[in-house]
């Protein structure tokens, strides 16, 4: 099973939070930003149903509104390929919520 830490490492190339500097944590690890004078940086809450499938060097991620059925075409799906660096491609070549998530590996990614 893929943990959120593993996914974070694949997306951002970090070895984990133990490698973050004090500046990284202060500037990027919280909602507020002292250096900008903004009490809160621009954030968005993540409230999605998520499905993750791994197959070899690929990680497939689909997400949709909570309670969505995997067979309904309401999912945004992407493929992470880490065979030579990290390459992210989207199902149907776009970021629309119009895919099914019954088998993430069967979708066409570009």
C-alpha positions, 0 to 999 in steps of 0.5 A, a space after each residue: 500500500 502506498 502511503 502519503 509520505 511515499 506519494 509526497 516523495 515521488 511528487 516532490 523528490 524529498 527524502 522526507 520531512 527530516 531533510 527539510 531545513 528550518 526555512 523550508 518548514 517556516 516558509 512552506 510547511 504551514 498556512 501563514 507566511 511571516 516574510 510576505 506579511 500575509 497571515 495566510 498563504 493561498 490554500 485550498 482544502 482537499 476534500 476528495 475521494 482518492 484511489 491509488 494503484 501501483 504497477 511496476 514503476 508507475 503510480 496511478 492516482 484518481 480523485 473525485 468528489 467524496 462518495 463518487 462511484 468508481 464506475 461513474 465518469 467523474 474522476 480526474 486521473 493521472 499517472 506518475 512514471 519514475 523510471 527516469 525522473 518523475 513524469 506526470 501524465 493525465 488520463 485523456 491528456 487533460 485534467 477534466 473530471 471525466 474518467 472512470 476509476 474502476 481500472 486506472 491502468 486501463 486509461 490512456 495517459 498523455 
